[in-house]
């Protein structure tokens, strides 16, 4: 049950302007994900912080499938 709750905090989408986009609705969890990207994956992303969520922009070279793969790796750690 915990994993389903955690999954609802993640939203992966893609748009023409930013490419692959990940929205995390928990700022603390987003910080952990950012550490994971930097320390374990060496993946570049642009980050936008809002009051209740964080957006990770992976650019036109990113794709939804790759972002979902990163999320699965993050959840397994």
C-alpha positions, 0 to 999 in steps of 0.5 A: 500500500505504501508504494501506491501512495508514493507513486501518486506523488510522481507525475511524468509527462512530456510537452513540446517546449520542455520535453520530458517533465517529472512533477513530484508533489513532495518537496522532501522526496524531490530533494532525495530524487535530485540527490539520486540523479546527481550522485547515482545517475549523473543525469542533468535536469532543470528544476523549478520549485513551487510551493507544494511541488517540484518540477524536473525538466529533462529537455528534448533529449529526455523521454517519458520511458527513460524518466519512468526507468529512473523513477523505478531505480530510485524507488528500489534504492 
